[in-house]
């Protein structure tokens, strides 16, 4: 097996997924085209050497339909030989794209692959592709396909996570993200110019440094109404040890919707030497799992845990964890199950503060992890994300 190297990791800032967001007027293809151009410039790279593009995208409709990985290459004027593949494993898709790229390199099928994800939630809102598995009540009930927030409330109920606990996790995420922004830690951000608004976005614009427990305490639970309509009954039937579902998640301790794209350049040792590309990290291990569908968003924790078992490692062997902030209770579960010290977990904040651009999130997190390993001169890190229905994907990287 060949070794798969990460040569570069870049992303756009995360914009607010609303008409007021700084990226709203741009096409997903424009975000990706800007990243492709930056990838060329940063690495003195001729795209003729790229064998494939693999992108995660969850809501594949409208401007994000028709295989956005291929159409983005066409939009950017990249060579016709690049085929392009768009995949959807829900919110873990960005990490899955990286893993697929790594596997293609490891097996010798490809030498150089661009992998990542894109999601413009202000232009293609979640569920705008009308997925029957979610929006058809009879089918959703048969499948046990629950909404993410209700799964997070079940996690909170099973792990005794209080509303104050969840709010504190969210406040900490905002504080860490703000500090990281102030210190310029996000080295992989490529500023994006929006000519319609005549604004250049160079930072994640959802971060609220003035967030507080007092402000969050005033917010109403977001998923109690859905629970009362039957979802609580489904979850309680599967968890008879519980008397009730504790609905603790609000707009303040849930991940915000965002617009963003992120890509990594992944290739073999041979292509790195041929093109004078400097390897930044090795992809050492990867895993896909599926956890309890009723908990919906617990997969990132289980994936991280099983990846360590698979690789013969403990949390003491991992210098940093970048775990998907798929609602606050998921992070509380992560701390309990994996016993990760706060100094190693999401040290620059996460989706609760900076937003969750679905298919792009995993690739954003992978780049953040790599940047932070380099900043602290550390060696080994795990990035893990949850998807709907209990899906989870994790990736182990080690700095060169």
N, C-alpha and C positions, 0 to 999 in steps of 0.2 A: 504493500500500500504506500502511495505517495504521501508526503506531508502537505497539509493544507495551511497556507500562511495567509494572514491578514496583512495586506500592504497599506491599506488606508481605510478610514471610516469618517464619513462626513454626513451632514444633515442640514436641512433648513431649520430655522427657528420654528417653534410651535406657535401658530397664530390662533386667536380665538375663533371658534367655529360659529361665527355669526356674521351678519352683513357688516357689522362694525369692525370685524377682525381685519387685521392688516393684510392678510393674504387672500381674502374672500374672492376678489375679482379674477384671480389667476386660475388657469386650468391646472389640473394635476400634471399634465404634460409639461407645462412651463416650469413647475417646481423641479421636476426630474431633469429637464433639459439644463437648468442652471447647475444642478449637481453634476451632471455628466461633463459639462464644460469645466467645472472646477476640478473634477477628477483628472481630466486631461492636463490641465495647467499645473496642478500640484505635483503630478508624477511624470511630467513630460511624456505623456502616454498617447500613442497613436491608437485609436479605437479599433483599428483593423486587427489588433491582437486579441480582442475580446471575443470569446467563444459563445457566451450566452449572458442573458440578463434574467434573473429570477426575482420577482417582486411579490410581496404579500399585499393583498388588498381585500378588505372584507366586503364592502358594499360595492359590488361590481355592477354598476348601473350607470346609464348616461355617459358622462365624460370619463368614468372609470371602467367602463365596459370595453369589450372588444380586445381583451388581452393588453392591458395598459403597459405591460413590460415591453411588448413588441412595438406598440404604437408610439411609446416614448422614445424608443430608439429611432424610429422613422422621423418623428418630430424633431429630434436633435440632429438629424442628418448623419447618423452613424451608419456604418456599412450594412448592406442588405443581408449579408451572411449571418448576422446575429439573429437567432430565432425568437427568443423572449418567451418567458413562461410566467403567468400570474397564478398565484395559489391562494387558497383561503382555508386556514385552520383557525378561523376566528381571530381573537386578539393575540394569539401567539404567532401569527403568520410571518411577521418580520424575522423572528428567530428561525422559523422553519425554512424560510428562503435562504438564510445563511447556511443552515445545515445541509440543504439540498446542494447548494453550490460547493460546499466543502466535500460532500460525498462524490460529486462529479470530478473534482480535482484529485481526491484520494484514489479513485479507481482508474485514473488516467484517461477518463473520457474527455475531459477538458483541461486546459492549462490555465485559463484566466477567465473568471466569471465575476460579474457585478451582481450583488445580491442586496436586498433590502426591502423597502415597502413604501407605500404612499396611501394617504387617506385625506381627502378634502371634505370634511364633515359638514362644512358650511354650504357646500354645493351638492353633496350626495349624503344626506343625513342618514343616520343609522336606521335600518329597516325600510329605507326608501326603495329597496329592491323587492319589497313585498314578499319576504320569505314565509311561505305557508307554515313551516315548522314552528315559527314564532307567533304569527298573527292569526292563524286559523285555530280557534279555541279547541275544537275536537281533536285535531291532529296534534296540537301542542300537548294536550292532556294525554293522548295515547303514547307520545314519545317521551313525556316527562321533560319537555323542553321549557325550562323556566327562564324568566328574565334575570339578568345578572345581579341586580340589586337585591332581589328576593333571596338568591343564593347566598349573597353576602350577609343578609340578616340571619339566615340559618346558621352560617358559620359563627356569627356573633352569639347566637343562642347556645350552640354546642360548646363554645369555648369561653363562655361567661365574659364576653367583651361588653363593657358598659358603654353608654353613650359618651360619657366623659373620656373613657379610654380612646374611643374612635376619634373624637374631636381633637384630643391631644396628639394623636398620630398625624392628623391632617395639619395641625398647627406646626408641628415639628418639620413636616415635609416642606411647608412654605418657608419656614425659617432657614432651612438648609439650602433650598433652591435659591433664595435671595442672597445668602452668603456666597454661594458658588458663582452667582452672576456677578456680584460685586468684586470677587477675586479673579474673574475671567477664567474660570475653570473649564468652561465648555469650549475647548479648542477646535472641535470639529464643526462648529456652526458656520455655514456659508450665508452671509446676509442676502436677503431677497428684496429686490426692488419691485414695487407695485406702481406702474405708471398711471393707473386709473386714480389712485388716491395720492400719487406722488409722495410715497413714503417708502423708506427702506427699513425692513424689519431685521434686526440683528440679535434679538433676544427672545426668549419664550415669554409671551405677553400675558399669560394667565396667572403668573406668580403675584401673590398679594402679601407683601411684607408686613402689612398692618393687620393681618389675620389674628384672631384671638379666640380663646375659649368662650368669652362672653358673647362675641358675635355669632359663633357657631351654635351656641346653646339656644339662640332665638329661632333657629330654623326648624321647620316641621319635618317629620319623617317622610321620605319620598315614596316608600314602597308598601306602606300599611294598607292603602286602599286596594292595591292589586292582591295583597295577601288575603284581605277580607272577601274578595271575590272568588276565592277557591284555592289560591296557591298555598296559603298557610295549611289548609287541610291536607293537601298533597304532601307537603313536607312533614307534617306531624304524623301522618300515616306511615311514612318511612322512618320516622324517628320517635317511636312510642315513649321513649324515656323523657321527652319534652312535654311540658304542659301547654306551652304557648311559644310563638315566635316573637322574639324581641326585636322590634323594628327600630334600629338605632341609626340607620344610614339616611343622610340628608344630602342636599346639594353641596354642602360644605365639606363632608368627609367622603365624598364619592369622586371618582376621576372626572374631570371636565372634558368636554368634547373639543377637539383641536384639528387644525389643518397642518399637515407636515409631510415631508418625505425624508428618507434616509437611505444611504447606500454604503456598502463596503466593497472593497476590491480584494478578491480572494483568488489565490493562485498557487502554482507549484514552485518548488525551489528552482527548477530549470528556467521557467519563464521569468522569475525574479532576477536571476543572473543575466539572462539574455537582454532584459529591458532595463537593467540597473534599478530595479525596484527594491526599496529597503523594507524588509519584513519587520512588522511591529509585534506580531503575536502568532502563535501556533494554535490551531483548533485541535484540542486534545480529546474531547469527548462530547457526545450529544445524546439526547434521549427524548422520546415522545411517550407520554402516558395518557391515560384517561382516568380521572378520579370520579368521585361521587357526583353524578349528574344533578342531584338535588342541591348540592352546595355550589354548583355551577362554576365558581371562580377559584376553587381551591387547588387547581391543577399545578400552578407554579410552585407551590410548596412541596407537593409530592414529587414533582419532576426534579427539583433541586436535590431532594433527599435521595431519590433513587439513582440520580446521576453520581452522587458521591459514593453510594454503595457499589455501583457498577465500576467506578474507577478506583475503588479501594482507598477512598479518602474520608476524612472527617472534617467537620467545620473548622477544626484547628489548622488544617492544611490549606484552607481557602483564605486568601488575604482580604478579598472584597466580594460581597454579594450584591448584585443588582436584581432585585426581585420586584416583579410587577405589582405596583400599588393598585391592585384591582379591588378597590374599596378598602376602607381602613381595617375592617375585621380580618381581611386576608393577611395583612402585615402582622396583626396581633397573633394570628395562628402561626405565622412563620416564626415569630420570636419564640413561641411556646414549643412548637414541634422541632425546630432545628436548633434552638438555643443559641441563636446568633447574637453576638454582642452588638450594641448600637453603633459602636465605632467602625463596624465592618459592613453594616447594612444600609444601603441607599443613602450614602453619606452626602449626596448632593440633591436630596429630595427625589421626587418621582412624579407619577401621573396625578396624584392628588393635588399637587401644586402646579405642575407644568402642563398638564393636559394629556389626553390619551387619544392619539390619532390612529386608533385601531390597527390596521395592517402595517403601519410604519413603526409602531411603538417598540417592538422587539429589536429592530435595527437601531433605533435611537438609543435604547438601553445598552446595546452591545458597544456602540461607540462611546457612550458615557463611561462605561466600565473600563474600556481600554485607555481612554484619556486619564482616568483617575489612577489606574495602576501605574501609568507613566509618571503622573504628577507626584505620587507618593513613593515612587521607585519600589513598587511591590511586584510580585511575580505572578500570582495565580488568582483567577476570578471566575465566578459563575453568574450567568445571566439566565433568568427564568421568567416565563410569562404564562398566564392563564388564558384559556379560551372558553367559549360557551360549552355547555354540556359536560363540563369537567375536564376539558382538554388541557394539556400542559406540555410545554417544551422547555428544555434547558440546554445550555451550552457551556462548556468549560474551555477557557482560553488561558494561555500562558505566554507571558511576554518573552520575546526573543532576547 
